[in-house]
């Protein structure tokens, strides 16, 4: 008897792409959660004097701001490998919404980090008054918790819709994504905890992608058998 058929090159590439997407998503989710927690702890006092005179708060803010670019790079990689995985079954409408919302989310996240960096530089030079601090903090919060998170909601909804159409992941994960999108659309800006929902969902999706195999039209049964039997 002959042994199991070798894994086709296209299928092997598909598994590598899924693993890349999963790793990138996990890195993004963990880094963004750490950055958000560090920023919230540092700004819990809400007073410019507390930030300007407390080295620990300043260190937390700098840590958060230094993490954001790496989280953005991981998210950009996550977008790229997920889109590449769709391949021939990619829907142009949802692909455009998926890509556009993801890039807008990143742009607003970076813009918020830039504003916060400018505030930190002014605070370090003792040239920041309470009015400018309040304006900059409000701008950063609006960019991230209102606009960026609503773009994240659109991104989540588009990914979940494509997942339902292609069976790229379990259906329950896609339905969780729809629920997350609704929460972000309704609660963004009003509930501060809502900004943690999006990276938590990306983490869930990434873990599921890493440990499950798709059963959609993009993977033939024979390919699945070969992938299962291959060490």
C-alpha positions, 0 to 999 in steps of 0.5 A, a space after each residue: 500500500 502506498 502512503 498518504 498523498 503528499 500535501 499539495 503545494 497550494 494547500 500547504 501554502 494555505 496552512 502557512 497563511 492561516 498560521 501567519 494570520 493567527 500569530 499576527 492577530 495574537 501579537 496585535 491583540 496582546 500589544 493593544 490590550 497592554 497599551 490600552 491598560 497602561 494608558 488608562 492606568 497612567 491617566 486615571 488621575 485626569 490631572 495634568 499636574 499628576 502626569 507632569 510630576 509623576 515619573 511612573 505615570 510618564 513611564 506608563 504613557 511612554 510604554 503605551 505609545 511605544 507599543 502602538 506602532 508594533 501593534 499597528 504593524 501586526 494588525 496590518 500583517 493580519 489584514 494582509 494574510 487574511 485577505 490573501 487567504 480568501 483568494 479566489 473566493 474574495 468578494 469585492 464589496 466586502 473586501 473593500 469594506 474590510 480593507 478600508 475599515 481596517 486601514 482607517 482604524 489603524 490611521 485613527 489609532 496612530 493619530 491618537 498616539 501622535 496627539 498623546 505623544 505631543 502632549 507628553 512632550 509639552 508636559 515634560 517641558 512644563 509648557 502645558 496648561 490644563 486647557 491644552 491638556 483637556 483638549 488633547 486628551 479629549 481629542 485622543 479619546 474621541 479618535 480612539 474610543 469613538 471613531 477608531 472603534 466604530 471602524 473596528 466594528 465595521 471591520 469585525 462585521 465584514 470579517 464575520 460576514 465573509 467567514 459565514 460565506 466561506 466557512 473559513 472559521 466556525 459559525 459561532 465565532 462569526 456570530 460572536 463577531 456580529 455581536 461585537 460589531 453591534 456593541 462597538 457601534 452602539 457603545 463606542 465612546 460611552 463605555 470605556 470598556 468597549 475599546 477592549 472588546 475589539 482586540 479581545 475578538 481579534 485574539 479569539 479569532 486568531 486562536 481559533 484560526 491557529 487551532 482549527 481547520 477550515 471546511 469551506 469551498 477553498 479546501 477540497 476534502 482530499 486536501 483536508 485528508 492529506 493535511 490531517 494525515 501529514 505530520 
